[in-house]
Amino acid sequence: MRAIFDTGSTNTWVLNKNTDLGEGREKQFSYDDSASKTVTKTKKGAGISFGSGKLAGHFYKDDIRIGSCEVKPAS
């Protein structure tokens, strides 16, 4: 899975497998929330603009592991 680590934020942006990237655009290594046993979708929506484009969607909470480092959401 590929992610955008925003070091100036507490959020990690991850492309969901259900994201529509437009015709002819392929997405690889995306997040499948239906495959997670620990995911929680929040009611909070998200939207942000970057110099290279925009992101919009919903916040999810989930446990992640990067190599041998495991990260769990705060309660």
PQR file of N, CA, C, O and H, with PARSE charges and radii, in Angstrom:
ATOM      1  N   MET A   1       0.838  -1.165   0.000 -0.4000 1.5000
ATOM      2  CA  MET A   1       0.000   0.000   0.000 -0.0000 2.0000
ATOM      3  C   MET A   1       0.887   1.232   0.000  0.5500 1.7000
ATOM      4  O   MET A   1       1.920   1.251   0.669 -0.5500 1.4000
ATOM      5  N   ARG A   2       0.505   2.237  -0.726 -0.4000 1.5000
ATOM      6  CA  ARG A   2       1.242   3.501  -0.753 -0.0000 2.0000
ATOM      7  C   ARG A   2       0.485   4.529   0.072  0.5500 1.7000
ATOM      8  O   ARG A   2      -0.746   4.563   0.063 -0.5500 1.4000
ATOM      9  H   ARG A   2      -0.334   2.221  -1.270  0.4000 1.0000
ATOM     10  N   ALA A   3       1.222   5.359   0.777 -0.4000 1.5000
ATOM     11  CA  ALA A   3       0.613   6.380   1.629 -0.0000 2.0000
ATOM     12  C   ALA A   3       1.371   7.683   1.495  0.5500 1.7000
ATOM     13  O   ALA A   3       2.532   7.699   1.086 -0.5500 1.4000
ATOM     14  H   ALA A   3       2.221   5.332   0.784  0.4000 1.0000
ATOM     15  N   ILE A   4       0.709   8.781   1.844 -0.4000 1.5000
ATOM     16  CA  ILE A   4       1.354  10.081   1.904 -0.0000 2.0000
ATOM     17  C   ILE A   4       1.511  10.421   3.374  0.5500 1.7000
ATOM     18  O   ILE A   4       0.518  10.611   4.078 -0.5500 1.4000
ATOM     19  H   ILE A   4      -0.234   8.768   2.177  0.4000 1.0000
ATOM     20  N   PHE A   5       2.749  10.500   3.845 -0.4000 1.5000
ATOM     21  CA  PHE A   5       3.016  10.830   5.230 -0.0000 2.0000
ATOM     22  C   PHE A   5       3.230  12.333   5.333  0.5500 1.7000
ATOM     23  O   PHE A   5       4.255  12.852   4.891 -0.5500 1.4000
ATOM     24  H   PHE A   5       3.555  10.346   3.274  0.4000 1.0000
ATOM     25  N   ASP A   6       2.267  13.025   5.914 -0.4000 1.5000
ATOM     26  CA  ASP A   6       2.332  14.473   6.086 -0.0000 2.0000
ATOM     27  C   ASP A   6       2.973  14.743   7.436  0.5500 1.7000
ATOM     28  O   ASP A   6       2.320  14.616   8.472 -0.5500 1.4000
ATOM     29  H   ASP A   6       1.435  12.604   6.273  0.4000 1.0000
ATOM     30  N   THR A   7       4.234  15.112   7.430 -0.4000 1.5000
ATOM     31  CA  THR A   7       4.960  15.294   8.695 -0.0000 2.0000
ATOM     32  C   THR A   7       4.502  16.530   9.454  0.5500 1.7000
ATOM     33  O   THR A   7       4.872  16.703  10.615 -0.5500 1.4000
ATOM     34  H   THR A   7       4.764  15.215   6.588  0.4000 1.0000
ATOM     35  N   GLY A   8       3.709  17.389   8.832 -0.4000 1.5000
ATOM     36  CA  GLY A   8       3.179  18.559   9.514 -0.0000 2.0000
ATOM     37  C   GLY A   8       1.753  18.342  10.001  0.5500 1.7000
ATOM     38  O   GLY A   8       1.071  19.296  10.376 -0.5500 1.4000
ATOM     39  H   GLY A   8       3.408  17.248   7.889  0.4000 1.0000
ATOM     40  N   SER A   9       1.300  17.091   9.996 -0.4000 1.5000
ATOM     41  CA  SER A   9      -0.076  16.769  10.348 -0.0000 2.0000
ATOM     42  C   SER A   9      -0.115  15.478  11.155  0.5500 1.7000
ATOM     43  O   SER A   9       0.857  14.723  11.175 -0.5500 1.4000
ATOM     44  H   SER A   9       1.854  16.317   9.691  0.4000 1.0000
ATOM     45  N   THR A  10      -1.227  15.229  11.813 -0.4000 1.5000
ATOM     46  CA  THR A  10      -1.414  13.964  12.523 -0.0000 2.0000
ATOM     47  C   THR A  10      -2.084  12.919  11.632  0.5500 1.7000
ATOM     48  O   THR A  10      -2.354  11.806  12.083 -0.5500 1.4000
ATOM     49  H   THR A  10      -2.016  15.843  11.796  0.4000 1.0000
ATOM     50  N   ASN A  11      -2.353  13.265  10.376 -0.4000 1.5000
ATOM     51  CA  ASN A  11      -3.063  12.369   9.466 -0.0000 2.0000
ATOM     52  C   ASN A  11      -2.120  11.701   8.483  0.5500 1.7000
ATOM     53  O   ASN A  11      -1.092  12.261   8.102 -0.5500 1.4000
ATOM     54  H   ASN A  11      -2.134  14.169  10.010  0.4000 1.0000
ATOM     55  N   THR A  12      -2.490  10.492   8.080 -0.4000 1.5000
ATOM     56  CA  THR A  12      -1.803   9.768   7.017 -0.0000 2.0000
ATOM     57  C   THR A  12      -2.820   9.550   5.909  0.5500 1.7000
ATOM     58  O   THR A  12      -3.878   8.970   6.153 -0.5500 1.4000
ATOM     59  H   THR A  12      -3.325  10.037   8.390  0.4000 1.0000
ATOM     60  N   TRP A  13      -2.521  10.003   4.695 -0.4000 1.5000
ATOM     61  CA  TRP A  13      -3.443   9.884   3.571 -0.0000 2.0000
ATOM     62  C   TRP A  13      -3.150   8.607   2.801  0.5500 1.7000
ATOM     63  O   TRP A  13      -2.017   8.378   2.377 -0.5500 1.4000
ATOM     64  H   TRP A  13      -1.662  10.474   4.497  0.4000 1.0000
ATOM     65  N   VAL A  14      -4.182   7.763   2.618 -0.4000 1.5000
ATOM     66  CA  VAL A  14      -4.036   6.494   1.914 -0.0000 2.0000
ATOM     67  C   VAL A  14      -5.150   6.384   0.876  0.5500 1.7000
ATOM     68  O   VAL A  14      -6.314   6.642   1.182 -0.5500 1.4000
ATOM     69  H   VAL A  14      -5.102   7.948   2.962  0.4000 1.0000
ATOM     70  N   LEU A  15      -4.798   6.003  -0.342 -0.4000 1.5000
ATOM     71  CA  LEU A  15      -5.771   5.845  -1.421 -0.0000 2.0000
ATOM     72  C   LEU A  15      -6.628   4.606  -1.178  0.5500 1.7000
ATOM     73  O   LEU A  15      -6.099   3.507  -1.009 -0.5500 1.4000
ATOM     74  H   LEU A  15      -3.853   5.793  -0.591  0.4000 1.0000
ATOM     75  N   ASN A  16      -7.939   4.778  -1.160 -0.4000 1.5000
ATOM     76  CA  ASN A  16      -8.870   3.667  -0.986 -0.0000 2.0000
ATOM     77  C   ASN A  16      -9.096   2.979  -2.324  0.5500 1.7000
ATOM     78  O   ASN A  16      -9.090   3.628  -3.370 -0.5500 1.4000
ATOM     79  H   ASN A  16      -8.369   5.671  -1.297  0.4000 1.0000
ATOM     80  N   LYS A  17      -9.295   1.674  -2.292 -0.4000 1.5000
ATOM     81  CA  LYS A  17      -9.482   0.914  -3.537 -0.0000 2.0000
ATOM     82  C   LYS A  17     -10.721   1.344  -4.309  0.5500 1.7000
ATOM     83  O   LYS A  17     -10.816   1.084  -5.508 -0.5500 1.4000
ATOM     84  H   LYS A  17      -9.300   1.146  -1.443  0.4000 1.0000
ATOM     85  N   ASN A  18     -11.676   1.999  -3.645 -0.4000 1.5000
ATOM     86  CA  ASN A  18     -12.905   2.433  -4.298 -0.0000 2.0000
ATOM     87  C   ASN A  18     -12.805   3.825  -4.920  0.5500 1.7000
ATOM     88  O   ASN A  18     -13.786   4.325  -5.471 -0.5500 1.4000
ATOM     89  H   ASN A  18     -11.599   2.210  -2.671  0.4000 1.0000
ATOM     90  N   THR A  19     -11.651   4.446  -4.839 -0.4000 1.5000
ATOM     91  CA  THR A  19     -11.455   5.786  -5.385 -0.0000 2.0000
ATOM     92  C   THR A  19     -11.511   5.773  -6.908  0.5500 1.7000
ATOM     93  O   THR A  19     -10.883   4.936  -7.556 -0.5500 1.4000
ATOM     94  H   THR A  19     -10.854   4.040  -4.392  0.4000 1.0000
ATOM     95  N   ASP A  20     -12.265   6.704  -7.465 -0.4000 1.5000
ATOM     96  CA  ASP A  20     -12.354   6.838  -8.911 -0.0000 2.0000
ATOM     97  C   ASP A  20     -11.282   7.827  -9.373  0.5500 1.7000
ATOM     98  O   ASP A  20     -11.370   9.021  -9.087 -0.5500 1.4000
ATOM     99  H   ASP A  20     -12.775   7.384  -6.938  0.4000 1.0000
ATOM    100  N   LEU A  21     -10.287   7.335 -10.077 -0.4000 1.5000
ATOM    101  CA  LEU A  21      -9.202   8.186 -10.559 -0.0000 2.0000
ATOM    102  C   LEU A  21      -9.443   8.717 -11.958  0.5500 1.7000
ATOM    103  O   LEU A  21      -8.618   9.454 -12.498 -0.5500 1.4000
ATOM    104  H   LEU A  21     -10.216   6.365 -10.310  0.4000 1.0000
ATOM    105  N   GLY A  22     -10.552   8.353 -12.536 -0.4000 1.5000
ATOM    106  CA  GLY A  22     -10.843   8.787 -13.898 -0.0000 2.0000
ATOM    107  C   GLY A  22     -10.470   7.713 -14.899  0.5500 1.7000
ATOM    108  O   GLY A  22      -9.699   6.803 -14.596 -0.5500 1.4000
ATOM    109  H   GLY A  22     -11.222   7.754 -12.097  0.4000 1.0000
ATOM    110  N   GLU A  23     -11.013   7.827 -16.067 -0.4000 1.5000
ATOM    111  CA  GLU A  23     -10.826   6.826 -17.111 -0.0000 2.0000
ATOM    112  C   GLU A  23      -9.357   6.672 -17.497  0.5500 1.7000
ATOM    113  O   GLU A  23      -8.645   7.650 -17.725 -0.5500 1.4000
ATOM    114  H   GLU A  23     -11.640   8.567 -16.313  0.4000 1.0000
ATOM    115  N   GLY A  24      -8.930   5.418 -17.561 -0.4000 1.5000
ATOM    116  CA  GLY A  24      -7.579   5.126 -18.017 -0.0000 2.0000
ATOM    117  C   GLY A  24      -6.505   5.247 -16.952  0.5500 1.7000
ATOM    118  O   GLY A  24      -5.339   4.959 -17.220 -0.5500 1.4000
ATOM    119  H   GLY A  24      -9.509   4.623 -17.376  0.4000 1.0000
ATOM    120  N   ARG A  25      -6.870   5.665 -15.760 -0.4000 1.5000
ATOM    121  CA  ARG A  25      -5.878   5.816 -14.694 -0.0000 2.0000
ATOM    122  C   ARG A  25      -5.927   4.597 -13.794  0.5500 1.7000
ATOM    123  O   ARG A  25      -6.984   4.227 -13.281 -0.5500 1.4000
ATOM    124  H   ARG A  25      -7.817   5.899 -15.542  0.4000 1.0000
ATOM    125  N   GLU A  26      -4.791   3.987 -13.611 -0.4000 1.5000
ATOM    126  CA  GLU A  26      -4.691   2.755 -12.826 -0.0000 2.0000
ATOM    127  C   GLU A  26      -4.217   3.064 -11.412  0.5500 1.7000
ATOM    128  O   GLU A  26      -3.321   3.884 -11.214 -0.5500 1.4000
ATOM    129  H   GLU A  26      -3.932   4.287 -14.027  0.4000 1.0000
ATOM    130  N   LYS A  27      -4.824   2.403 -10.432 -0.4000 1.5000
ATOM    131  CA  LYS A  27      -4.354   2.564  -9.060 -0.0000 2.0000
ATOM    132  C   LYS A  27      -3.801   1.233  -8.574  0.5500 1.7000
ATOM    133  O   LYS A  27      -4.379   0.171  -8.800 -0.5500 1.4000
ATOM    134  H   LYS A  27      -5.552   1.737 -10.592  0.4000 1.0000
ATOM    135  N   GLN A  28      -2.677   1.328  -7.907 -0.4000 1.5000
ATOM    136  CA  GLN A  28      -2.016   0.148  -7.373 -0.0000 2.0000
ATOM    137  C   GLN A  28      -1.781   0.349  -5.883  0.5500 1.7000
ATOM    138  O   GLN A  28      -1.696   1.482  -5.409 -0.5500 1.4000
ATOM    139  H   GLN A  28      -2.208   2.191  -7.723  0.4000 1.0000
ATOM    140  N   PHE A  29      -1.678  -0.731  -5.161 -0.4000 1.5000
ATOM    141  CA  PHE A  29      -1.322  -0.714  -3.745 -0.0000 2.0000
ATOM    142  C   PHE A  29      -2.293   0.127  -2.922  0.5500 1.7000
ATOM    143  O   PHE A  29      -1.866   0.852  -2.023 -0.5500 1.4000
ATOM    144  H   PHE A  29      -1.747  -1.652  -5.546  0.4000 1.0000
ATOM    145  N   SER A  30      -3.578   0.042  -3.210 -0.4000 1.5000
ATOM    146  CA  SER A  30      -4.560   0.844  -2.497 -0.0000 2.0000
ATOM    147  C   SER A  30      -5.099   0.105  -1.269  0.5500 1.7000
ATOM    148  O   SER A  30      -4.955  -1.110  -1.141 -0.5500 1.4000
ATOM    149  H   SER A  30      -3.925  -0.547  -3.940  0.4000 1.0000
ATOM    150  N   TYR A  31      -5.715   0.862  -0.387 -0.4000 1.5000
ATOM    151  CA  TYR A  31      -6.241   0.368   0.886 -0.0000 2.0000
ATOM    152  C   TYR A  31      -7.618  -0.244   0.681  0.5500 1.7000
ATOM    153  O   TYR A  31      -8.484   0.371   0.059 -0.5500 1.4000
ATOM    154  H   TYR A  31      -5.832   1.850  -0.491  0.4000 1.0000
ATOM    155  N   ASP A  32      -7.827  -1.445   1.197 -0.4000 1.5000
ATOM    156  CA  ASP A  32      -9.113  -2.130   1.111 -0.0000 2.0000
ATOM    157  C   ASP A  32      -9.695  -2.217   2.519  0.5500 1.7000
ATOM    158  O   ASP A  32      -9.376  -3.141   3.268 -0.5500 1.4000
ATOM    159  H   ASP A  32      -7.123  -1.945   1.702  0.4000 1.0000
ATOM    160  N   ASP A  33     -10.547  -1.258   2.882 -0.4000 1.5000
ATOM    161  CA  ASP A  33     -11.099  -1.239   4.231 -0.0000 2.0000
ATOM    162  C   ASP A  33     -11.949  -2.473   4.530  0.5500 1.7000
ATOM    163  O   ASP A  33     -12.088  -2.853   5.693 -0.5500 1.4000
ATOM    164  H   ASP A  33     -10.806  -0.507   2.274  0.4000 1.0000
ATOM    165  N   SER A  34     -12.517  -3.103   3.506 -0.4000 1.5000
ATOM    166  CA  SER A  34     -13.339  -4.296   3.736 -0.0000 2.0000
ATOM    167  C   SER A  34     -12.480  -5.502   4.136  0.5500 1.7000
ATOM    168  O   SER A  34     -13.013  -6.493   4.635 -0.5500 1.4000
ATOM    169  H   SER A  34     -12.404  -2.795   2.562  0.4000 1.0000
ATOM    170  N   ALA A  35     -11.165  -5.434   3.925 -0.4000 1.5000
ATOM    171  CA  ALA A  35     -10.265  -6.534   4.286 -0.0000 2.0000
ATOM    172  C   ALA A  35      -9.689  -6.374   5.693  0.5500 1.7000
ATOM    173  O   ALA A  35      -8.974  -7.254   6.172 -0.5500 1.4000
ATOM    174  H   ALA A  35     -10.732  -4.629   3.519  0.4000 1.0000
ATOM    175  N   SER A  36      -9.996  -5.261   6.354 -0.4000 1.5000
ATOM    176  CA  SER A  36      -9.447  -4.992   7.680 -0.0000 2.0000
ATOM    177  C   SER A  36     -10.411  -5.432   8.774  0.5500 1.7000
ATOM    178  O   SER A  36     -11.618  -5.214   8.670 -0.5500 1.4000
ATOM    179  H   SER A  36     -10.577  -4.546   5.964  0.4000 1.0000
ATOM    180  N   LYS A  37      -9.877  -6.049   9.815 -0.4000 1.5000
ATOM    181  CA  LYS A  37     -10.679  -6.456  10.976 -0.0000 2.0000
ATOM    182  C   LYS A  37     -10.691  -5.375  12.053  0.5500 1.7000
ATOM    183  O   LYS A  37     -11.435  -5.487  13.028 -0.5500 1.4000
ATOM    184  H   LYS A  37      -8.897  -6.227   9.899  0.4000 1.0000
ATOM    185  N   THR A  38      -9.876  -4.326  11.891 -0.4000 1.5000
ATOM    186  CA  THR A  38      -9.742  -3.304  12.929 -0.0000 2.0000
ATOM    187  C   THR A  38     -10.173  -1.915  12.474  0.5500 1.7000
ATOM    188  O   THR A  38     -10.004  -0.957  13.228 -0.5500 1.4000
ATOM    189  H   THR A  38      -9.271  -4.235  11.099  0.4000 1.0000
ATOM    190  N   VAL A  39     -10.719  -1.771  11.280 -0.4000 1.5000
ATOM    191  CA  VAL A  39     -11.076  -0.459  10.731 -0.0000 2.0000
ATOM    192  C   VAL A  39     -12.366   0.079  11.356  0.5500 1.7000
ATOM    193  O   VAL A  39     -13.293  -0.672  11.660 -0.5500 1.4000
ATOM    194  H   VAL A  39     -10.857  -2.550  10.668  0.4000 1.0000
ATOM    195  N   THR A  40     -12.395   1.395  11.535 -0.4000 1.5000
ATOM    196  CA  THR A  40     -13.598   2.106  11.945 -0.0000 2.0000
ATOM    197  C   THR A  40     -13.727   3.340  11.065  0.5500 1.7000
ATOM    198  O   THR A  40     -12.831   4.184  11.040 -0.5500 1.4000
ATOM    199  H   THR A  40     -11.642   2.004  11.287  0.4000 1.0000
ATOM    200  N   LYS A  41     -14.846   3.449  10.340 -0.4000 1.5000
ATOM    201  CA  LYS A  41     -15.092   4.649   9.528 -0.0000 2.0000
ATOM    202  C   LYS A  41     -15.703   5.698  10.452  0.5500 1.7000
ATOM    203  O   LYS A  41     -16.660   5.417  11.173 -0.5500 1.4000
ATOM    204  H   LYS A  41     -15.574   2.764  10.361  0.4000 1.0000
ATOM    205  N   THR A  42     -15.153   6.893  10.426 -0.4000 1.5000
ATOM    206  CA  THR A  42     -15.685   7.970  11.251 -0.0000 2.0000
ATOM    207  C   THR A  42     -16.748   8.745  10.477  0.5500 1.7000
ATOM    208  O   THR A  42     -16.894   8.566   9.268 -0.5500 1.4000
ATOM    209  H   THR A  42     -14.375   7.121   9.840  0.4000 1.0000
ATOM    210  N   LYS A  43     -17.476   9.591  11.163 -0.4000 1.5000
ATOM    211  CA  LYS A  43     -18.485  10.433  10.514 -0.0000 2.0000
ATOM    212  C   LYS A  43     -17.863  11.687   9.908  0.5500 1.7000
ATOM    213  O   LYS A  43     -18.526  12.427   9.183 -0.5500 1.4000
ATOM    214  H   LYS A  43     -17.357   9.737  12.146  0.4000 1.0000
ATOM    215  N   LYS A  44     -16.592  11.921  10.207 -0.4000 1.5000
ATOM    216  CA  LYS A  44     -15.908  13.131   9.784 -0.0000 2.0000
ATOM    217  C   LYS A  44     -15.426  13.022   8.338  0.5500 1.7000
ATOM    218  O   LYS A  44     -14.712  12.083   7.985 -0.5500 1.4000
ATOM    219  H   LYS A  44     -16.053  11.319  10.796  0.4000 1.0000
ATOM    220  N   GLY A  45     -15.816  13.977   7.513 -0.4000 1.5000
ATOM    221  CA  GLY A  45     -15.351  14.044   6.139 -0.0000 2.0000
ATOM    222  C   GLY A  45     -14.046  14.818   6.063  0.5500 1.7000
ATOM    223  O   GLY A  45     -13.676  15.530   6.997 -0.5500 1.4000
ATOM    224  H   GLY A  45     -16.396  14.739   7.800  0.4000 1.0000
ATOM    225  N   ALA A  46     -13.358  14.672   4.951 -0.4000 1.5000
ATOM    226  CA  ALA A  46     -12.068  15.335   4.774 -0.0000 2.0000
ATOM    227  C   ALA A  46     -11.989  15.934   3.378  0.5500 1.7000
ATOM    228  O   ALA A  46     -12.534  15.388   2.418 -0.5500 1.4000
ATOM    229  H   ALA A  46     -13.658  14.093   4.192  0.4000 1.0000
ATOM    230  N   GLY A  47     -11.305  17.057   3.285 -0.4000 1.5000
ATOM    231  CA  GLY A  47     -11.046  17.673   1.994 -0.0000 2.0000
ATOM    232  C   GLY A  47      -9.851  18.597   2.134  0.5500 1.7000
ATOM    233  O   GLY A  47      -9.800  19.407   3.060 -0.5500 1.4000
ATOM    234  H   GLY A  47     -10.863  17.500   4.064  0.4000 1.0000
ATOM    235  N   ILE A  48      -8.900  18.488   1.236 -0.4000 1.5000
ATOM    236  CA  ILE A  48      -7.703  19.320   1.307 -0.0000 2.0000
ATOM    237  C   ILE A  48      -7.168  19.547  -0.100  0.5500 1.7000
ATOM    238  O   ILE A  48      -7.264  18.670  -0.959 -0.5500 1.4000
ATOM    239  H   ILE A  48      -8.942  17.830   0.484  0.4000 1.0000
ATOM    240  N   SER A  49      -6.607  20.721  -0.328 -0.4000 1.5000
ATOM    241  CA  SER A  49      -5.993  21.051  -1.615 -0.0000 2.0000
ATOM    242  C   SER A  49      -4.485  21.157  -1.448  0.5500 1.7000
ATOM    243  O   SER A  49      -3.997  21.790  -0.512 -0.5500 1.4000
ATOM    244  H   SER A  49      -6.528  21.433   0.369  0.4000 1.0000
ATOM    245  N   PHE A  50      -3.763  20.544  -2.346 -0.4000 1.5000
ATOM    246  CA  PHE A  50      -2.312  20.631  -2.405 -0.0000 2.0000
ATOM    247  C   PHE A  50      -1.943  21.367  -3.681  0.5500 1.7000
ATOM    248  O   PHE A  50      -2.807  21.611  -4.524 -0.5500 1.4000
ATOM    249  H   PHE A  50      -4.159  20.029  -3.107  0.4000 1.0000
ATOM    250  N   GLY A  51      -0.692  21.719  -3.835 -0.4000 1.5000
ATOM    251  CA  GLY A  51      -0.244  22.360  -5.060 -0.0000 2.0000
ATOM    252  C   GLY A  51      -0.431  21.467  -6.274  0.5500 1.7000
ATOM    253  O   GLY A  51      -0.598  21.959  -7.390 -0.5500 1.4000
ATOM    254  H   GLY A  51       0.009  21.521  -3.150  0.4000 1.0000
ATOM    255  N   SER A  52      -0.404  20.147  -6.061 -0.4000 1.5000
ATOM    256  CA  SER A  52      -0.492  19.197  -7.177 -0.0000 2.0000
ATOM    257  C   SER A  52      -1.884  18.596  -7.358  0.5500 1.7000
ATOM    258  O   SER A  52      -2.077  17.778  -8.257 -0.5500 1.4000
ATOM    259  H   SER A  52      -0.268  19.748  -5.154  0.4000 1.0000
ATOM    260  N   GLY A  53      -2.859  18.976  -6.530 -0.4000 1.5000
ATOM    261  CA  GLY A  53      -4.197  18.418  -6.674 -0.0000 2.0000
ATOM    262  C   GLY A  53      -5.000  18.499  -5.397  0.5500 1.7000
ATOM    263  O   GLY A  53      -4.635  19.212  -4.462 -0.5500 1.4000
ATOM    264  H   GLY A  53      -2.703  19.641  -5.799  0.4000 1.0000
ATOM    265  N   LYS A  54      -6.110  17.758  -5.363 -0.4000 1.5000
ATOM    266  CA  LYS A  54      -7.019  17.780  -4.218 -0.0000 2.0000
ATOM    267  C   LYS A  54      -7.290  16.370  -3.726  0.5500 1.7000
ATOM    268  O   LYS A  54      -7.204  15.407  -4.489 -0.5500 1.4000
ATOM    269  H   LYS A  54      -6.407  17.179  -6.123  0.4000 1.0000
ATOM    270  N   LEU A  55      -7.619  16.254  -2.441 -0.4000 1.5000
ATOM    271  CA  LEU A  55      -8.056  15.002  -1.837 -0.0000 2.0000
ATOM    272  C   LEU A  55      -9.371  15.255  -1.125  0.5500 1.7000
ATOM    273  O   LEU A  55      -9.572  16.326  -0.552 -0.5500 1.4000
ATOM    274  H   LEU A  55      -7.689  17.036  -1.821  0.4000 1.0000
ATOM    275  N   ALA A  56     -10.269  14.278  -1.155 -0.4000 1.5000
ATOM    276  CA  ALA A  56     -11.525  14.378  -0.416 -0.0000 2.0000
ATOM    277  C   ALA A  56     -11.989  12.977  -0.079  0.5500 1.7000
ATOM    278  O   ALA A  56     -11.733  12.034  -0.827 -0.5500 1.4000
ATOM    279  H   ALA A  56     -10.105  13.408  -1.621  0.4000 1.0000
ATOM    280  N   GLY A  57     -12.667  12.839   1.039 -0.4000 1.5000
ATOM    281  CA  GLY A  57     -13.181  11.535   1.433 -0.0000 2.0000
ATOM    282  C   GLY A  57     -13.586  11.528   2.885  0.5500 1.7000
ATOM    283  O   GLY A  57     -14.058  12.538   3.407 -0.5500 1.4000
ATOM    284  H   GLY A  57     -12.875  13.605   1.647  0.4000 1.0000
ATOM    285  N   HIS A  58     -13.410  10.404   3.541 -0.4000 1.5000
ATOM    286  CA  HIS A  58     -13.768  10.235   4.943 -0.0000 2.0000
ATOM    287  C   HIS A  58     -12.549   9.801   5.737  0.5500 1.7000
ATOM    288  O   HIS A  58     -11.619   9.195   5.204 -0.5500 1.4000
ATOM    289  H   HIS A  58     -13.027   9.583   3.117  0.4000 1.0000
ATOM    290  N   PHE A  59     -12.574  10.122   7.015 -0.4000 1.5000
ATOM    291  CA  PHE A  59     -11.530   9.639   7.906 -0.0000 2.0000
ATOM    292  C   PHE A  59     -11.888   8.234   8.389  0.5500 1.7000
ATOM    293  O   PHE A  59     -13.042   7.944   8.707 -0.5500 1.4000
ATOM    294  H   PHE A  59     -13.330  10.614   7.448  0.4000 1.0000
ATOM    295  N   TYR A  60     -10.888   7.384   8.435 -0.4000 1.5000
ATOM    296  CA  TYR A  60     -11.010   6.052   8.998 -0.0000 2.0000
ATOM    297  C   TYR A  60      -9.974   5.927  10.102  0.5500 1.7000
ATOM    298  O   TYR A  60      -8.944   6.600  10.074 -0.5500 1.4000
ATOM    299  H   TYR A  60      -9.951   7.620   8.176  0.4000 1.0000
ATOM    300  N   LYS A  61     -10.245   5.070  11.067 -0.4000 1.5000
ATOM    301  CA  LYS A  61      -9.243   4.719  12.073 -0.0000 2.0000
ATOM    302  C   LYS A  61      -8.921   3.241  11.881  0.5500 1.7000
ATOM    303  O   LYS A  61      -9.818   2.414  11.716 -0.5500 1.4000
ATOM    304  H   LYS A  61     -11.081   4.523  11.090  0.4000 1.0000
ATOM    305  N   ASP A  62      -7.631   2.922  11.905 -0.4000 1.5000
ATOM    306  CA  ASP A  62      -7.227   1.530  11.725 -0.0000 2.0000
ATOM    307  C   ASP A  62      -5.837   1.333  12.307  0.5500 1.7000
ATOM    308  O   ASP A  62      -5.096   2.296  12.505 -0.5500 1.4000
ATOM    309  H   ASP A  62      -6.903   3.593  12.039  0.4000 1.0000
ATOM    310  N   ASP A  63      -5.492   0.101  12.576 -0.4000 1.5000
ATOM    311  CA  ASP A  63      -4.147  -0.258  12.997 -0.0000 2.0000
ATOM    312  C   ASP A  63      -3.313  -0.451  11.739  0.5500 1.7000
ATOM    313  O   ASP A  63      -3.783  -1.039  10.765 -0.5500 1.4000
ATOM    314  H   ASP A  63      -6.094  -0.681  12.415  0.4000 1.0000
ATOM    315  N   ILE A  64      -2.079   0.040  11.755 -0.4000 1.5000
ATOM    316  CA  ILE A  64      -1.185  -0.175  10.612 -0.0000 2.0000
ATOM    317  C   ILE A  64       0.159  -0.686  11.099  0.5500 1.7000
ATOM    318  O   ILE A  64       0.542  -0.475  12.250 -0.5500 1.4000
ATOM    319  H   ILE A  64      -1.697   0.518  12.546  0.4000 1.0000
ATOM    320  N   ARG A  65       0.860  -1.353  10.215 -0.4000 1.5000
ATOM    321  CA  ARG A  65       2.197  -1.844  10.511 -0.0000 2.0000
ATOM    322  C   ARG A  65       3.094  -1.456   9.350  0.5500 1.7000
ATOM    323  O   ARG A  65       2.781  -1.729   8.191 -0.5500 1.4000
ATOM    324  H   ARG A  65       0.549  -1.525   9.280  0.4000 1.0000
ATOM    325  N   ILE A  66       4.209  -0.821   9.668 -0.4000 1.5000
ATOM    326  CA  ILE A  66       5.203  -0.445   8.667 -0.0000 2.0000
ATOM    327  C   ILE A  66       6.479  -1.185   9.040  0.5500 1.7000
ATOM    328  O   ILE A  66       7.151  -0.840  10.013 -0.5500 1.4000
ATOM    329  H   ILE A  66       4.463  -0.599  10.609  0.4000 1.0000
ATOM    330  N   GLY A  67       6.803  -2.204   8.256 -0.4000 1.5000
ATOM    331  CA  GLY A  67       7.929  -3.070   8.626 -0.0000 2.0000
ATOM    332  C   GLY A  67       7.635  -3.731   9.961  0.5500 1.7000
ATOM    333  O   GLY A  67       6.608  -4.392  10.114 -0.5500 1.4000
ATOM    334  H   GLY A  67       6.258  -2.484   7.466  0.4000 1.0000
ATOM    335  N   SER A  68       8.521  -3.560  10.920 -0.4000 1.5000
ATOM    336  CA  SER A  68       8.296  -4.160  12.232 -0.0000 2.0000
ATOM    337  C   SER A  68       7.670  -3.172  13.217  0.5500 1.7000
ATOM    338  O   SER A  68       7.516  -3.492  14.396 -0.5500 1.4000
ATOM    339  H   SER A  68       9.355  -3.023  10.796  0.4000 1.0000
ATOM    340  N   CYS A  69       7.307  -1.974  12.747 -0.4000 1.5000
ATOM    341  CA  CYS A  69       6.714  -0.941  13.590 -0.0000 2.0000
ATOM    342  C   CYS A  69       5.186  -0.999  13.483  0.5500 1.7000
ATOM    343  O   CYS A  69       4.635  -0.867  12.390 -0.5500 1.4000
ATOM    344  H   CYS A  69       7.432  -1.714  11.790  0.4000 1.0000
ATOM    345  N   GLU A  70       4.510  -1.194  14.605 -0.4000 1.5000
ATOM    346  CA  GLU A  70       3.052  -1.255  14.607 -0.0000 2.0000
ATOM    347  C   GLU A  70       2.494   0.024  15.209  0.5500 1.7000
ATOM    348  O   GLU A  70       2.966   0.491  16.245 -0.5500 1.4000
ATOM    349  H   GLU A  70       4.958  -1.302  15.493  0.4000 1.0000
ATOM    350  N   VAL A  71       1.473   0.594  14.544 -0.4000 1.5000
ATOM    351  CA  VAL A  71       0.861   1.839  14.992 -0.0000 2.0000
ATOM    352  C   VAL A  71      -0.629   1.596  15.186  0.5500 1.7000
ATOM    353  O   VAL A  71      -1.300   1.092  14.284 -0.5500 1.4000
ATOM    354  H   VAL A  71       1.089   0.214  13.702  0.4000 1.0000
ATOM    355  N   LYS A  72      -1.151   1.951  16.357 -0.4000 1.5000
ATOM    356  CA  LYS A  72      -2.581   1.819  16.628 -0.0000 2.0000
ATOM    357  C   LYS A  72      -3.148   3.208  16.903  0.5500 1.7000
ATOM    358  O   LYS A  72      -2.468   4.054  17.485 -0.5500 1.4000
ATOM    359  H   LYS A  72      -0.606   2.360  17.089  0.4000 1.0000
ATOM    360  N   PRO A  73      -4.408   3.447  16.480 -0.5600 1.5000
ATOM    361  CA  PRO A  73      -4.988   4.767  16.698  0.2800 2.0000
ATOM    362  C   PRO A  73      -5.197   5.066  18.178  0.5500 1.7000
ATOM    363  O   PRO A  73      -5.423   4.162  18.982 -0.5500 1.4000
ATOM    364  N   ALA A  74      -5.118   6.342  18.519 -0.4000 1.5000
ATOM    365  CA  ALA A  74      -5.376   6.758  19.901 -0.0000 2.0000
ATOM    366  C   ALA A  74      -6.857   6.592  20.196  0.5500 1.7000
ATOM    367  O   ALA A  74      -7.695   6.727  19.304 -0.5500 1.4000
ATOM    368  H   ALA A  74      -4.934   7.076  17.865  0.4000 1.0000
ATOM    369  N   SER A  75      -7.168   6.310  21.410 -0.4000 1.5000
ATOM    370  CA  SER A  75      -8.568   6.130  21.802 -0.0000 2.0000
ATOM    371  C   SER A  75      -9.298   7.443  21.870  0.5500 1.7000
ATOM    372  O   SER A  75     -10.488   7.473  22.186 -0.5500 1.4000
ATOM    373  H   SER A  75      -6.488   6.201  22.135  0.4000 1.0000
TER
END
